[in-house]
């Protein structure tokens, strides 16, 4: 094998190693994103469930957020958090 072939093979090995490292970084990033999404969903669920427990009295009428309102709020909050994370 001549020197040009050896250099070519060495470069291929370097590229394979770089691709392997990038693949590991992408997997780690995806794992982190999944973990962050789960934490955000947990935080939002806690905040919306506590807001359901809070009852607002307006002119003697008891007003409670509906489950649909809470679910919508939760979805919007998670979406907003994910958008902010993706921008950074």
C-alpha positions, 0 to 999 in steps of 0.5 A, spaced: 500 500 500 502 506 498 503 513 502 497 516 498 492 510 500 495 510 507 493 517 508 486 516 504 484 510 509 487 514 515 482 520 513 476 515 512 478 513 519 478 520 522 471 521 518 468 515 521 470 517 528 468 524 527 461 521 525 461 517 531 462 523 536 457 527 532 452 521 533 453 520 540 452 528 541 446 528 537 443 522 542 445 526 548 442 532 546 435 528 544 436 525 551 437 532 554 431 535 550 426 529 552 428 530 559 427 537 559 420 536 556 418 531 561 420 536 567 417 542 564 410 538 563 411 536 570 412 543 572 406 545 568 402 540 571 403 542 578 402 549 577 395 548 573 393 543 578 394 548 584 390 553 580 384 549 579 384 548 587 384 556 587 377 558 587 376 565 585 370 569 588 367 574 583 360 577 585 358 571 589 359 567 584 365 561 584 369 560 578 373 554 577 377 553 571 375 547 567 379 541 566 379 543 558 382 550 560 387 547 564 389 542 559 389 547 554 394 552 558 398 546 560 399 545 552 400 552 551 405 552 556 409 546 554 409 549 547 412 556 549 417 553 553 420 548 548 420 554 543 424 558 548 429 552 548 429 551 541 431 558 540 437 558 545 
